[in-house]
Amino acid sequence: MPSNSKEQKTCSFGRRSLHFPPRHNNLNVTSTSCTTGTCMKAPIFASPLEKFLESQKEKLRRLEEDEKKVVENINVFQMNKNTRSANTGQSGPTCSNCHRQERHDRLNCPYFTCHTSFHCGAINRHPEEKAQLKEYQKQHQDIKRVIITSK
């Protein structure tokens, strides 16, 4: 048998023995940031409880991010409603074309057709946007409930 540079060692039973490389820790304990005594070694193994707690923390963080996004969407509707409400303060009939209260109707309306409540401020005249706002509010309530139960 030709001689190799790496000889295989065998046990008394004729099987190969296993040789594992030594385990090296990624933390350098002698570094300047760890000389104050605040450096801790990272655990090599995380228990199932630790993994569960980490997953719950991550889930809670994602829920809080989702809540912020939904609240921002609700605030957009509320802010635009407040800025457009000046045109709804007048008395008189509301035009079914432009949704303004300027004492005209759709037959003699001088304005273009209103396509969104961001222009007219009348969310009741735009059922798709009203449904979207209700959906955001429902999502917000659901997320708040889940956050409270997970804490």
Sequence and secondary structure as in RCSB ss.txt:
>XXXX:A:sequence
MPSNSKEQKTCSFGRRSLHFPPRHNNLNVTSTSCTTGTCMKAPIFASPLEKFLESQKEKLRRLEEDEKKVVENIN
VFQMNKNTRSANTGQSGPTCSNCHRQERHDRLNCPYFTCHTSFHCGAINRHPEEKAQLKEYQKQHQDIKRVIITS
K
>XXXX:A:secstr
    SS   B TTS B         SS TTSGGGTTS      SS  HHHHHHHHHHHHHHHHHHHHHHHHHHHH
HHHHHHHHHGGGGSS S   TTT   SS  GGG  S     HHHH  GGG HHHHHHHHHHHHHHHHHHHHHHHH
 
